[in-house]
Amino acid sequence: MRPSPLLRYAHEAAPISDRRGISMSPADPSARLTADADFRFYVGVHHPRLAWPLTLRGFRVCISANVLRERLYDVPFLGCDDPWLLDSGAFTQVALQGGFRQSAQDYAAMIRRYAHTGLIAASTQDFMCEDLALRATGLTVARHQRLTIERFDAIRDAGTDGVHLLPVLQGRTPRDYRRHLDAYGSRIGLNAWVGVGSLCKRQGDPAVIAAILDAILRDRPDLRLHGFGCKRTSLLDLEVRRRLATADSMAWSFAARYEGRDQNAWDEAGRFALAVGGCPEAVQRLAAAAGWRSVVADVQATGPRCVRAAGLGWWRREEGEDQTSRSAEWSAPAGDHARVQISAAANR
């Protein structure tokens, strides 16, 4: 039997540097951005037109800078007043093109351009440490880590107009990530919201991802971690899930194409998001459309007419509601997962 990565990398838990001063630092301003939920999921979309029907239904979206660079107006997409996350488009530029085609100053200008919208954070221009990216640049893991911090400093110096610049930790082994965290130093404040990169190709073994996250949190248990490119396998793994504050994914598009469905359909994205959870506003709107209201009282007192909808929150049918099934249909279906959770219980 192969040993668990959590045990395999236990020897890497020795302190790298003295971070006692961190506990005395004031809370990072980004701490409030993740304080409203234990876990939140951002739906990755590759076309701006897909964002509006999702934000309209309570989902938060993550959009790549690559698809927004040529936008002529200061409105990135309809529905942008709701909270959303900007991705730097690092994979396409670094892994496929060998480096960033967008300068740090131009990226900072893009962030400032959209700062008046619901944009709450933008990831830094990070250099992934996957084999594909290392081959594309011909550089080492250590060099990619230094370049990531250099980009972070350049973007921050150029100014983001109050939008949180998400620092991203990179590496291959848990110790790599810890070294990168150490190199960031005081740039990462107390309770900061921090990204963890190069996880996308590790999704087949959630225990490896958990080991990486665990190594980071051993040094900085205060951090709120964001998992980039997490797929369903890892997002539904409890050891990974409990170590993440947020995550994003576009795995729904690949799954739809692989299974012969429309890879550009927003309801495919919604179905995926509801299945992995972390979308409380979407669940609330879905439950309200099905005729259920949130139950604040003790769950044991709710009785058989209550249902736990899509894994988030308890809901009770409003008094006087018709006992026939009322599935929460959108203009296109939200997905069988949500309908089964809510409408099946409505038939009780």
Rosetta silent file (secondary structure, phi, psi, omega in degrees, C-alpha in Angstrom):
SEQUENCE: MRPSPLLRYAHEAAPISDRRGISMSPADPSARLTADADFRFYVGVHHPRLAWPLTLRGFRVCISANVLRERLYDVPFLGCDDPWLLDSGAFTQVALQGGFRQSAQDYAAMIRRYAHTGLIAASTQDFMCEDLALRATGLTVARHQRLTIERFDAIRDAGTDGVHLLPVLQGRTPRDYRRHLDAYGSRIGLNAWVGVGSLCKRQGDPAVIAAILDAILRDRPDLRLHGFGCKRTSLLDLEVRRRLATADSMAWSFAARYEGRDQNAWDEAGRFALAVGGCPEAVQRLAAAAGWRSVVADVQATGPRCVRAAGLGWWRREEGEDQTSRSAEWSAPAGDHARVQISAAANR
SCORE:     score description
SCORE:     0.000 S_00000001
   1 L     0.000  133.273  179.914    0.000    0.000    0.000 S_00000001
   2 L   -73.542  132.494 -179.499    1.362    3.416   -0.941 S_00000001
   3 L   -65.331  149.375  178.358    1.878    5.676    2.114 S_00000001
   4 L   -63.556  138.456  176.299   -0.335    8.735    2.425 S_00000001
   5 H   -58.997  -25.991  178.376    1.306   11.936    1.124 S_00000001
   6 H   -63.866  -32.161  175.991    0.357   13.533    4.435 S_00000001
   7 H   -86.986  -36.890 -177.286    2.808   11.108    6.068 S_00000001
   8 H   -58.870  -36.555 -176.881    5.235   11.006    3.177 S_00000001
   9 L  -101.506   14.565 -177.349    5.941   14.738    3.474 S_00000001
  10 H   -61.223  -31.107 -178.648    5.816   14.911    7.282 S_00000001
  11 H   -68.623  -12.780 -178.860    9.575   15.422    7.419 S_00000001
  12 H   -88.111    6.330 -175.535    9.125   18.692    5.541 S_00000001
  13 H   -84.148   -4.277 -179.963    7.249   20.282    8.447 S_00000001
  14 L   -62.256  141.631 -177.479   10.387   21.604   10.162 S_00000001
  15 L   -57.534  139.533  176.766   10.348   25.417   10.439 S_00000001
  16 L   -93.549  -38.754  177.213   12.027   27.264    7.569 S_00000001
  17 L  -151.973  169.268 -178.731   12.186   30.651    9.261 S_00000001
  18 L   -85.858  113.375 -178.629   10.945   32.438   12.349 S_00000001
  19 L  -111.390   27.587 -176.274    7.529   33.939   11.600 S_00000001
  20 H   -62.772  -26.499 -179.380    6.601   34.931   15.146 S_00000001
  21 H   -67.612  -22.894 -178.491    6.212   38.553   14.062 S_00000001
  22 H   -60.627  -40.591 -175.907    3.274   37.644   11.830 S_00000001
  23 H   -64.478  -20.638 -179.970    1.011   36.998   14.824 S_00000001
  24 H   -92.409   -4.928 -176.775    1.591   40.561   15.981 S_00000001
  25 L   -79.277  153.533  174.720    0.724   42.085   12.602 S_00000001
  26 L   -68.479  156.529 -179.302   -2.658   43.716   11.895 S_00000001
  27 E   -61.703  138.712  176.594   -5.134   41.681    9.886 S_00000001
  28 L   -65.959  141.170  179.787   -4.658   41.852    6.138 S_00000001
  29 H   -56.966  -25.273 -178.571   -7.467   43.821    4.421 S_00000001
  30 H   -73.132  -11.092 -177.669   -8.260   40.748    2.317 S_00000001
  31 H   -58.563  -36.081 -177.791   -9.361   38.846    5.444 S_00000001
  32 H   -70.058  -19.608 -175.700  -12.860   40.302    5.183 S_00000001
  33 H   -72.613  -19.535 -179.934  -13.266   39.008    1.618 S_00000001
  34 H  -118.161   10.463 -173.858  -13.504   35.392    2.777 S_00000001
  35 L   -79.900  -12.272 -172.976  -15.109   35.925    6.176 S_00000001
  36 L   -89.669   -3.279 -179.115  -18.702   35.385    5.020 S_00000001
  37 L  -156.514  146.674  176.337  -18.426   31.661    4.238 S_00000001
  38 L   -66.145  -36.183  178.305  -16.360   28.651    5.297 S_00000001
  39 L  -148.781  137.252  178.691  -15.881   27.769    1.627 S_00000001
  40 E  -135.307  137.678 -178.213  -16.825   29.592   -1.553 S_00000001
  41 E  -108.968  133.898  176.202  -16.607   28.427   -5.154 S_00000001
  42 E  -107.517  124.262 -177.231  -15.955   30.699   -8.145 S_00000001
  43 E   -80.232  118.317  176.868  -17.195   29.352  -11.469 S_00000001
  44 E   -74.872  128.857  178.178  -14.519   29.665  -14.144 S_00000001
  45 E  -127.759  141.469 -176.132  -15.921   30.938  -17.457 S_00000001
  46 L  -103.167   -0.756  173.623  -14.047   31.310  -20.733 S_00000001
  47 L  -132.045  129.711  178.911  -16.522   33.674  -22.429 S_00000001
  48 H   -55.908  -30.754 -177.932  -17.717   36.924  -20.800 S_00000001
  49 H   -65.744  -19.748  179.281  -21.227   36.263  -22.110 S_00000001
  50 H   -78.243  -16.850 -173.477  -21.478   33.228  -19.808 S_00000001
  51 H   -70.939  -43.067 -172.548  -20.976   35.352  -16.700 S_00000001
  52 H   -60.777  -49.848  179.506  -24.251   37.271  -16.655 S_00000001
  53 H   -62.613  -22.814  178.186  -26.710   34.337  -16.491 S_00000001
  54 H   -80.742  -46.918  178.645  -24.594   32.869  -13.690 S_00000001
  55 H   -64.619  -33.153  177.974  -24.251   36.036  -11.590 S_00000001
  56 L   -59.854  -28.879 -177.015  -27.971   36.664  -12.132 S_00000001
  57 L  -103.225   14.520  171.435  -28.636   33.364  -10.355 S_00000001
  58 L    94.986    4.031  178.151  -26.290   33.992   -7.439 S_00000001
  59 L   -86.702  148.420  171.566  -23.065   32.356   -8.650 S_00000001
  60 E   -98.115  144.247 -174.669  -19.700   34.072   -8.414 S_00000001
  61 E  -120.213  157.750  174.542  -17.472   33.852  -11.477 S_00000001
  62 E  -124.076  125.996 -176.240  -13.766   33.849  -12.277 S_00000001
  63 E  -126.277  139.954 -179.107  -12.696   35.238  -15.661 S_00000001
  64 E   -78.084  142.776  174.796   -9.289   35.228  -17.330 S_00000001
  65 H   -61.281  -25.466 -178.431   -7.531   38.449  -18.267 S_00000001
  66 H   -61.440  -33.462 -177.895   -6.849   36.838  -21.641 S_00000001
  67 H   -91.814   -5.170 -179.962  -10.491   37.160  -22.705 S_00000001
  68 L  -107.520   -9.588 -174.006  -10.879   40.695  -21.350 S_00000001
  69 L   -61.023  -33.573 -176.689   -7.753   42.322  -22.812 S_00000001
  70 L   -95.220    6.637  178.781   -9.456   43.358  -26.046 S_00000001
  71 L   -65.578  134.663 -175.775  -12.647   44.658  -24.425 S_00000001
  72 L   -87.976  -17.878 -174.148  -13.310   48.200  -25.608 S_00000001
  73 L  -114.319  169.742 -178.380  -15.470   49.297  -22.709 S_00000001
  74 L   -87.312   11.732  176.268  -15.094   49.567  -18.949 S_00000001
  75 L  -112.101  108.037 -175.663  -17.771   46.935  -18.406 S_00000001
  76 L   -67.692  -33.263  178.449  -16.188   43.455  -18.558 S_00000001
  77 L  -167.816  158.042  175.422  -19.538   41.651  -18.700 S_00000001
  78 L   -65.800  137.223 -177.597  -23.185   42.151  -17.804 S_00000001
  79 L    89.361   11.906 -175.124  -23.747   41.467  -14.122 S_00000001
  80 L   -75.913   -1.738  176.519  -20.249   42.610  -13.144 S_00000001
  81 L   -73.467  -20.160  176.040  -21.589   44.573  -10.167 S_00000001
  82 L   -80.532  156.672 -177.310  -21.736   41.286   -8.234 S_00000001
  83 L   -58.186  134.397  176.709  -18.483   39.963   -6.686 S_00000001
  84 E  -148.658  166.337 -173.990  -16.131   38.309   -9.174 S_00000001
  85 E  -121.167  135.572  177.761  -12.509   37.210   -9.462 S_00000001
  86 E  -102.110  124.528  175.689   -9.989   38.097  -12.183 S_00000001
  87 E   -95.962  143.906 -175.473   -7.460   35.438  -13.186 S_00000001
  88 L   -74.432  -10.285 -177.753   -4.193   36.590  -14.736 S_00000001
  89 L    73.397   30.471 -173.252   -4.360   34.035  -17.556 S_00000001
  90 H   -63.269  -39.913 -174.856   -1.000   32.630  -16.508 S_00000001
  91 H   -60.241  -48.826 -178.524   -1.454   29.134  -17.914 S_00000001
  92 H   -62.907  -42.885 -174.166   -2.077   30.291  -21.487 S_00000001
  93 H   -77.136  -42.493 -176.220    0.672   32.881  -21.450 S_00000001
  94 H   -84.394  -53.893 -174.062    3.406   31.017  -19.573 S_00000001
  95 H   -71.717  -31.605 -176.225    2.804   27.332  -20.317 S_00000001
  96 L  -102.141  -20.503 -177.128    1.728   27.789  -23.930 S_00000001
  97 L  -121.572   -4.173  175.604    3.663   30.911  -24.944 S_00000001
  98 L    84.120    2.868  179.270    6.733   30.782  -22.704 S_00000001
  99 L   166.271  170.207 -178.205    6.046   34.017  -20.824 S_00000001
 100 L   -76.797  128.311  173.199    3.616   36.849  -20.204 S_00000001
 101 L   -86.462  -17.979  178.132    2.604   38.875  -23.233 S_00000001
 102 L  -101.088  123.823 -178.550    0.841   41.356  -20.947 S_00000001
 103 L   -69.012  161.249  177.768    3.181   43.506  -18.885 S_00000001
 104 H   -61.021  -36.960 -179.485    2.722   43.881  -15.149 S_00000001
 105 H   -68.617  -40.002  178.072    1.845   47.547  -15.687 S_00000001
 106 H   -67.556  -37.121  178.396   -0.798   46.736  -18.312 S_00000001
 107 H   -67.000  -41.091  177.037   -2.298   44.081  -16.057 S_00000001
 108 H   -61.875  -38.175  178.072   -2.424   46.541  -13.161 S_00000001
 109 H   -64.404  -37.331  176.860   -4.151   49.012  -15.474 S_00000001
 110 H   -63.320  -42.939  179.016   -6.754   46.367  -16.315 S_00000001
 111 H   -60.215  -46.555  179.652   -7.386   45.791  -12.610 S_00000001
 112 H   -63.484  -35.636 -179.323   -7.824   49.521  -12.038 S_00000001
 113 H   -61.199  -34.756 -177.233  -10.097   49.741  -15.067 S_00000001
 114 L  -103.378    9.158 -176.864  -12.511   47.261  -13.526 S_00000001
 115 L   -65.345  -22.426 -179.079  -12.098   48.363   -9.911 S_00000001
 116 L   -79.887   -7.352  178.994  -15.437   50.216  -10.039 S_00000001
 117 L   -90.355 -161.283  178.112  -17.250   46.924  -10.697 S_00000001
 118 L   -83.409   11.040 -179.303  -17.739   44.027   -8.273 S_00000001
 119 E   -59.747  117.767 -177.952  -14.133   42.883   -8.790 S_00000001
 120 E  -106.049  -18.473  179.401  -12.897   41.898   -5.331 S_00000001
 121 E  -160.921  152.175  175.406   -9.569   40.264   -6.175 S_00000001
 122 E  -134.506  131.429  179.768   -7.161   39.646   -9.027 S_00000001
 123 E   -73.495  147.661  177.310   -4.528   36.924   -8.995 S_00000001
 124 L   -69.638  165.284  177.038   -0.953   37.974   -9.535 S_00000001
 125 L   -80.616   92.947 -174.130    0.864   37.010  -12.728 S_00000001
 126 L   -97.539  155.071  176.930    2.377   33.782  -11.431 S_00000001
 127 L  -105.152  107.375 -178.877    4.757   31.329  -13.097 S_00000001
 128 L   -62.201  161.421 -178.908    3.431   27.796  -12.661 S_00000001
 129 L  -118.030   23.158  173.984    5.822   24.974  -11.806 S_00000001
 130 L   -75.830  160.112 -177.034    4.213   22.158  -13.755 S_00000001
 131 H   -54.757  -42.388 -177.550    6.375   20.280  -16.263 S_00000001
 132 H   -60.372  -42.422 -179.299    4.677   21.976  -19.220 S_00000001
 133 H   -70.594  -40.659  179.429    5.444   25.454  -17.886 S_00000001
 134 H   -64.947  -38.450  176.854    9.034   24.611  -16.932 S_00000001
 135 H   -66.720  -37.057 -177.336    9.681   23.197  -20.402 S_00000001
 136 H   -66.774  -35.948 -178.656    8.144   26.283  -22.016 S_00000001
 137 H   -95.620  -24.543 -176.060   10.438   28.704  -20.173 S_00000001
 138 L    74.224   16.717 -176.382   13.484   26.487  -19.725 S_00000001
 139 L  -107.618  175.002 -178.726   13.798   27.774  -16.156 S_00000001
 140 L   -94.950  169.139  176.025   13.877   26.164  -12.720 S_00000001
 141 H   -60.045  -45.002 -178.689   11.235   26.016   -9.992 S_00000001
 142 H   -60.923  -39.331  179.079   13.234   28.490   -7.903 S_00000001
 143 H   -68.416  -39.875  176.977   13.439   30.932  -10.806 S_00000001
 144 H   -61.568  -38.409  178.726    9.685   30.661  -11.437 S_00000001
 145 H   -65.413  -42.486  179.197    9.092   31.433   -7.768 S_00000001
 146 H   -65.247  -41.413  179.432   11.313   34.530   -7.917 S_00000001
 147 H   -63.685  -36.182  178.635    9.616   35.735  -11.109 S_00000001
 148 H   -62.148  -43.843  179.663    6.213   35.317   -9.476 S_00000001
 149 H   -70.192  -37.056  177.272    7.211   37.583   -6.591 S_00000001
 150 H   -61.362  -41.428  177.355    8.811   40.088   -8.949 S_00000001
 151 H   -65.322  -41.878  178.422    5.548   40.293  -10.886 S_00000001
 152 H   -57.726  -47.145 -179.448    3.592   40.648   -7.645 S_00000001
 153 H   -63.465  -41.502 -177.958    5.772   43.583   -6.586 S_00000001
 154 H   -66.069  -41.397  179.471    5.545   45.252  -10.001 S_00000001
 155 H   -68.064  -43.405  179.645    1.746   44.998  -10.134 S_00000001
 156 H   -63.390  -40.394  179.130    1.362   46.191   -6.559 S_00000001
 157 H   -66.102  -34.035  178.714    3.701   49.131   -7.202 S_00000001
 158 H   -70.877  -25.262  175.941    1.710   50.086  -10.299 S_00000001
 159 L    98.975  136.287  179.646   -1.454   50.171   -8.163 S_00000001
 160 L  -120.577    9.448  175.464   -4.704   48.196   -8.156 S_00000001
 161 L    56.245   41.989  174.790   -7.050   50.913   -6.847 S_00000001
 162 L    89.017   -8.770  177.967   -8.028   48.968   -3.751 S_00000001
 163 L   -76.610  133.122 -179.137   -8.605   45.608   -5.438 S_00000001
 164 E   -64.782  125.046  174.149   -6.918   42.761   -3.538 S_00000001
 165 E   -90.618  112.887 -173.205   -3.907   41.421   -5.436 S_00000001
 166 E   -78.717  108.789  174.514   -3.943   37.706   -4.701 S_00000001
 167 L   -66.942  145.513 -177.494   -0.402   36.436   -4.039 S_00000001
 168 E  -122.714  128.615  176.697    0.089   32.951   -5.463 S_00000001
 169 E   -90.010  135.806 -178.248    2.325   30.257   -3.979 S_00000001
 170 L  -127.711  159.034  177.378    4.062   27.989   -6.463 S_00000001
 171 L   163.098 -175.285  175.355    6.162   24.833   -6.295 S_00000001
 172 L  -117.167  -46.495  178.859    6.291   21.111   -6.905 S_00000001
 173 L  -102.713  163.025  175.246    6.809   19.602   -3.452 S_00000001
 174 H   -53.782  -39.330 -179.444    5.304   20.814   -0.158 S_00000001
 175 H   -65.671  -34.045  175.048    8.708   22.155    0.838 S_00000001
 176 H   -57.869  -46.592 -178.579    8.833   24.204   -2.379 S_00000001
 177 H   -63.809  -37.992  179.833    5.583   25.910   -1.431 S_00000001
 178 H   -67.621  -38.009  176.239    6.841   26.612    2.067 S_00000001
 179 H   -64.226  -39.685 -179.772   10.006   28.167    0.687 S_00000001
 180 H   -66.520  -41.226  175.680    7.945   30.342   -1.609 S_00000001
 181 H   -58.903  -42.137  179.185    5.757   31.419    1.312 S_00000001
 182 H   -63.142  -38.230 -178.800    8.920   32.267    3.225 S_00000001
 183 H   -68.954  -30.862  176.996   10.211   34.324    0.290 S_00000001
 184 H   -64.816  -32.483  177.365    7.028   36.425    0.204 S_00000001
 185 H    57.669 -132.642 -175.261    7.781   37.462    3.779 S_00000001
 186 H   -74.809   -2.733  175.535    5.774   40.418    5.083 S_00000001
 187 H   -61.991  -28.089 -178.701    4.006   40.851    1.736 S_00000001
 188 L  -103.967  108.437 -175.453    1.467   38.323    3.042 S_00000001
 189 L   -82.519 -178.318 -178.667   -0.285   39.720    6.083 S_00000001
 190 E   -65.600  132.729  178.584   -2.243   38.072    8.872 S_00000001
 191 L    62.430   23.360 -176.580   -5.321   36.120    7.716 S_00000001
 192 L   -68.455  154.264  175.034   -4.559   37.033    4.106 S_00000001
 193 E   -90.135  116.695 -170.775   -6.353   35.472    1.135 S_00000001
 194 E  -130.973  137.608  178.575   -3.627   33.627   -0.801 S_00000001
 195 E   -87.333  152.263  174.995   -3.690   31.517   -3.959 S_00000001
 196 E  -123.671  116.443 -175.781   -2.065   28.103   -4.377 S_00000001
 197 L  -100.879  179.479  179.858   -1.028   27.285   -7.939 S_00000001
 198 L    58.640   35.408  176.394    0.132   24.243   -9.920 S_00000001
 199 L  -100.220  -18.571 -170.462   -2.638   22.073   -8.493 S_00000001
 200 H   -55.849  -42.626 -176.198   -4.529   21.471  -11.726 S_00000001
 201 H   -84.747    3.699 -179.062   -2.496   18.446  -12.865 S_00000001
 202 H  -104.379    8.259 -169.978   -2.576   16.817   -9.414 S_00000001
 203 L   -65.850  -17.771  179.568   -6.332   16.251   -9.273 S_00000001
 204 L   -71.881  -14.864 -178.780   -6.040   12.488   -9.614 S_00000001
 205 L  -135.063   84.289 -177.818   -4.576   12.259   -6.110 S_00000001
 206 H   -56.553  -27.745 -179.237   -6.342   14.602   -3.662 S_00000001
 207 H   -63.322  -32.750  177.434   -4.045   13.421   -0.855 S_00000001
 208 H   -67.213  -42.402  177.395   -1.085   15.097   -2.593 S_00000001
 209 H   -62.382  -44.575  179.030   -3.026   18.371   -2.792 S_00000001
 210 H   -60.266  -37.712  179.371   -3.983   18.050    0.876 S_00000001
 211 H   -64.964  -39.283  178.214   -0.307   17.506    1.762 S_00000001
 212 H   -66.034  -48.009  179.807    0.684   20.716   -0.053 S_00000001
 213 H   -62.517  -39.195 -179.677   -2.063   22.753    1.603 S_00000001
 214 H   -64.362  -39.722  179.661   -1.225   21.221    4.965 S_00000001
 215 H   -62.640  -41.024  178.582    2.440   22.173    4.616 S_00000001
 216 H   -64.881  -45.414 -175.806    1.491   25.802    3.956 S_00000001
 217 H   -73.012  -20.394  174.077   -0.963   25.905    6.852 S_00000001
 218 H   -63.938  -39.474  179.071    1.572   24.372    9.242 S_00000001
 219 H   -80.410  -38.483 -176.547    3.658   27.512    8.818 S_00000001
 220 L  -134.435   77.069 -179.259    0.756   29.932    8.469 S_00000001
 221 L   -65.846  -11.925  179.979   -2.489   28.515    9.916 S_00000001
 222 L   -78.252  -18.529 -172.176   -4.004   31.998    9.679 S_00000001
 223 L   -70.600  149.332  173.663   -4.053   32.033    5.876 S_00000001
 224 E  -107.521  111.475 -169.904   -7.190   31.652    3.778 S_00000001
 225 E   -95.073  141.391  174.795   -6.173   29.546    0.776 S_00000001
 226 E  -112.771  127.019  178.383   -7.580   29.610   -2.749 S_00000001
 227 E   -95.640  117.395  179.542   -7.167   26.526   -4.938 S_00000001
 228 L   -83.589  133.929  172.879   -6.697   27.315   -8.614 S_00000001
 229 L    65.657   31.406  179.601   -8.110   24.884  -11.170 S_00000001
 230 L   -75.710  138.301  179.006   -9.512   22.379   -8.687 S_00000001
 231 L  -100.748  175.566 -174.370  -11.647   19.632  -10.176 S_00000001
 232 H   -56.742  -40.392 -176.644  -14.598   17.771   -8.704 S_00000001
 233 H   -55.956  -46.490 -178.551  -12.450   14.943   -7.307 S_00000001
 234 H   -79.651  -34.133 -178.300  -10.451   17.220   -5.037 S_00000001
 235 H   -67.722  -25.435  178.850  -13.273   19.651   -4.253 S_00000001
 236 L   -96.201    0.808  176.869  -15.382   16.816   -2.862 S_00000001
 237 L   -85.742  124.487 -173.695  -12.480   15.361   -0.882 S_00000001
 238 H   -63.526  -34.966 -178.456  -12.863   16.353    2.769 S_00000001
 239 H   -67.694  -32.299  176.142   -9.112   16.572    3.425 S_00000001
 240 H   -79.504  -47.659 -173.835   -8.745   19.107    0.601 S_00000001
 241 H   -57.368  -43.306 -175.014  -12.006   20.934    1.198 S_00000001
 242 L   -72.841  -10.827  178.881  -11.396   21.725    4.852 S_00000001
 243 L   -97.361   -7.491 -178.650   -8.042   23.325    4.010 S_00000001
 244 L  -105.668  144.223  171.290   -9.449   25.667    1.352 S_00000001
 245 L   -96.376  -34.306 -179.655  -11.373   28.906    1.821 S_00000001
 246 E  -147.704  165.226  176.355  -12.116   29.344   -1.883 S_00000001
 247 E  -160.068  160.970  173.258  -11.514   27.631   -5.211 S_00000001
 248 E  -136.778  160.608  179.485  -12.251   28.069   -8.891 S_00000001
 249 E  -164.473  145.853  169.346  -12.556   25.651  -11.776 S_00000001
 250 L  -114.479   18.684 -178.204  -13.446   25.386  -15.443 S_00000001
 251 H   -61.128  -22.609  179.624  -13.581   21.594  -15.287 S_00000001
 252 H   -60.383  -35.584 -177.129  -17.289   21.768  -16.095 S_00000001
 253 H   -69.534  -44.137  177.899  -16.479   22.763  -19.697 S_00000001
 254 H   -63.696  -42.361 -179.119  -14.113   19.843  -20.301 S_00000001
 255 H   -62.548  -41.195  179.918  -16.571   17.416  -18.714 S_00000001
 256 H   -63.916  -43.428  179.462  -19.408   18.674  -20.919 S_00000001
 257 H   -65.456  -42.893 -178.419  -17.312   18.317  -24.082 S_00000001
 258 H   -63.347  -34.198 -177.556  -16.048   14.878  -23.066 S_00000001
 259 L   -95.447   10.029  173.264  -19.578   13.652  -22.398 S_00000001
 260 L    82.844   20.543  177.865  -20.985   15.076  -25.637 S_00000001
 261 L  -109.117 -177.990 -175.499  -22.746   18.139  -24.232 S_00000001
 262 L   -78.258  114.804 -178.833  -22.346   21.874  -24.879 S_00000001
 263 L   -77.208   -5.960 -179.502  -19.031   23.079  -23.441 S_00000001
 264 L  -113.348   19.468 -176.773  -20.169   26.701  -23.802 S_00000001
 265 L   -96.951  127.341 -177.349  -23.481   26.419  -21.923 S_00000001
 266 H   -65.319  -29.622 -178.955  -23.818   28.395  -18.716 S_00000001
 267 H   -70.952  -23.479  171.674  -26.195   25.848  -17.206 S_00000001
 268 H   -64.627  -41.007  178.079  -23.433   23.235  -17.456 S_00000001
 269 H   -64.899  -42.016  178.979  -21.325   25.556  -15.296 S_00000001
 270 H   -64.015  -39.329  178.964  -24.197   26.023  -12.865 S_00000001
 271 H   -62.510  -43.637  179.331  -24.764   22.284  -12.601 S_00000001
 272 H   -63.289  -45.685 -176.937  -21.094   21.717  -11.774 S_00000001
 273 H   -62.851  -41.066  179.362  -21.030   24.528   -9.196 S_00000001
 274 H   -67.097  -31.487 -179.016  -24.096   23.247   -7.369 S_00000001
 275 H   -70.184  -35.116 -178.305  -22.604   19.764   -7.283 S_00000001
 276 H   -91.357  -15.137  178.179  -19.393   20.901   -5.578 S_00000001
 277 L    81.617 -173.995 -178.691  -21.077   23.443   -3.286 S_00000001
 278 L    82.976   22.395 -179.087  -19.738   26.744   -2.030 S_00000001
 279 L  -129.203   65.541 -172.274  -22.468   28.800   -3.729 S_00000001
 280 H   -61.469  -38.127 -179.648  -24.744   29.918   -0.857 S_00000001
 281 H   -66.750  -37.750  178.445  -26.477   32.751   -2.717 S_00000001
 282 H   -65.222  -40.364  179.014  -27.342   30.466   -5.639 S_00000001
 283 H   -65.361  -40.541  179.084  -28.769   27.881   -3.256 S_00000001
 284 H   -61.261  -44.401 -179.324  -30.826   30.541   -1.490 S_00000001
 285 H   -68.615  -36.835  178.838  -32.346   31.758   -4.757 S_00000001
 286 H   -65.326  -43.824 -179.669  -32.969   28.223   -5.906 S_00000001
 287 H   -66.498  -39.798  178.780  -34.678   27.308   -2.654 S_00000001
 288 H   -62.444  -39.885  178.425  -36.789   30.460   -2.706 S_00000001
 289 H   -66.880  -24.431  179.228  -37.975   29.627   -6.221 S_00000001
 290 L   -90.246   -1.137  177.568  -38.942   26.175   -4.981 S_00000001
 291 L    87.974   28.683  179.740  -40.984   27.641   -2.132 S_00000001
 292 E  -119.085  150.084  175.957  -38.600   27.027    0.725 S_00000001
 293 E  -122.851  156.010 -177.276  -37.222   29.423    3.323 S_00000001
 294 E   -67.978  139.630  178.559  -34.080   29.176    5.419 S_00000001
 295 L  -103.541  118.744 -178.597  -34.439   27.556    8.818 S_00000001
 296 L   -93.412  -26.396 -176.738  -32.418   29.269   11.521 S_00000001
 297 L   -67.918  174.201  178.835  -33.761   27.205   14.428 S_00000001
 298 L   -54.855  131.573 -177.511  -32.315   23.924   15.653 S_00000001
 299 H   -58.428  -35.122 -176.914  -32.295   21.384   12.841 S_00000001
 300 H   -63.973  -20.985 -178.902  -33.793   18.728   15.108 S_00000001
 301 H   -93.080    1.996 -173.335  -36.949   20.836   15.432 S_00000001
 302 L   -79.544  -26.242  176.509  -37.462   21.270   11.714 S_00000001
 303 L    79.997 -179.743 -173.359  -39.398   18.050   11.126 S_00000001
 304 L   -74.580   -7.535 -178.569  -39.844   16.019    7.957 S_00000001
 305 L   -90.960   15.856 -179.351  -40.887   18.954    5.825 S_00000001
 306 E  -113.261  157.664 -177.987  -37.328   20.305    5.725 S_00000001
 307 E  -144.625  143.776  173.130  -34.475   19.573    3.337 S_00000001
 308 E   -90.628  110.307 -170.751  -30.772   20.279    3.214 S_00000001
 309 H   -88.582  121.015  176.095  -30.445   21.882   -0.223 S_00000001
 310 H    49.118   31.452  175.687  -27.336   21.134   -2.273 S_00000001
 311 H    78.875    2.576 -177.091  -25.373   20.573    0.916 S_00000001
 312 L  -131.445  107.970  172.218  -25.759   24.162    2.109 S_00000001
 313 L    84.635  152.619  177.468  -28.321   25.265    4.656 S_00000001
 314 E  -103.487  142.275 -174.437  -31.621   23.898    5.864 S_00000001
 315 E  -131.393  144.243  179.721  -34.857   24.943    4.189 S_00000001
 316 E  -126.317  141.654  176.868  -38.521   24.646    5.174 S_00000001
 317 E   -66.344  137.932  176.403  -41.606   24.935    2.994 S_00000001
 318 L   -64.316  144.933  179.706  -43.576   28.100    3.647 S_00000001
 319 L   -60.782  137.385  178.681  -46.859   27.524    5.449 S_00000001
 320 L    86.851   -1.026 -179.541  -49.765   27.111    3.082 S_00000001
 321 L   -69.267  147.333  174.320  -47.619   26.080    0.143 S_00000001
 322 L   -61.364  137.600 -176.338  -49.020   23.615   -2.346 S_00000001
 323 L   -83.932    2.325  176.419  -47.633   20.131   -1.593 S_00000001
 324 L   -76.307  159.515 -178.761  -47.022   19.354   -5.260 S_00000001
 325 L   -64.684  135.704  177.115  -43.480   19.369   -6.537 S_00000001
 326 L  -130.120   78.009 -178.840  -42.131   22.821   -7.430 S_00000001
 327 L   -66.405  143.266 -175.831  -38.714   22.309   -8.957 S_00000001
 328 L   -82.314   82.017 -179.125  -36.647   25.487   -9.156 S_00000001
 329 L   -80.332  139.758  169.576  -36.462   25.834  -12.926 S_00000001
 330 L  -102.899 -174.061  177.403  -34.396   28.570  -14.535 S_00000001
 331 L   -62.181  -26.609  165.911  -34.683   29.602  -18.169 S_00000001
 332 L  -130.307  150.174 -174.457  -32.405   26.606  -18.619 S_00000001
 333 L   -57.605  141.999  177.833  -32.207   23.871  -15.936 S_00000001
 334 L   -73.610  -25.205 -177.366  -29.851   24.539  -13.056 S_00000001
 335 L   133.014  145.289 -175.558  -28.915   20.902  -12.937 S_00000001
 336 H   -60.961  -32.642 -176.293  -30.364   17.665  -11.673 S_00000001
 337 H   -58.107  -50.275 -177.293  -28.389   17.825   -8.444 S_00000001
 338 H   -68.280  -41.300 -177.284  -30.130   20.963   -7.200 S_00000001
 339 H   -65.311  -39.996 -179.186  -33.592   19.960   -8.442 S_00000001
 340 H   -65.209  -41.613 -177.425  -33.395   16.540   -6.831 S_00000001
 341 H   -63.250  -38.109 -173.743  -32.281   18.027   -3.513 S_00000001
 342 H   -94.778  -53.410 -172.531  -35.110   20.529   -3.365 S_00000001
 343 H   -72.327  -29.019  178.048  -38.066   19.262   -5.374 S_00000001
 344 H   -64.247  -39.571  178.744  -37.866   15.660   -4.184 S_00000001
 345 H   -72.040  -25.784  179.270  -38.295   16.824   -0.611 S_00000001
 346 H   -67.065  -16.886  179.190  -41.157   19.084   -1.660 S_00000001
 347 L   -86.921   -5.976 -177.300  -43.137   15.943   -2.449 S_00000001
 348 L   -65.021    0.000    0.000  -42.927   14.629    1.109 S_00000001
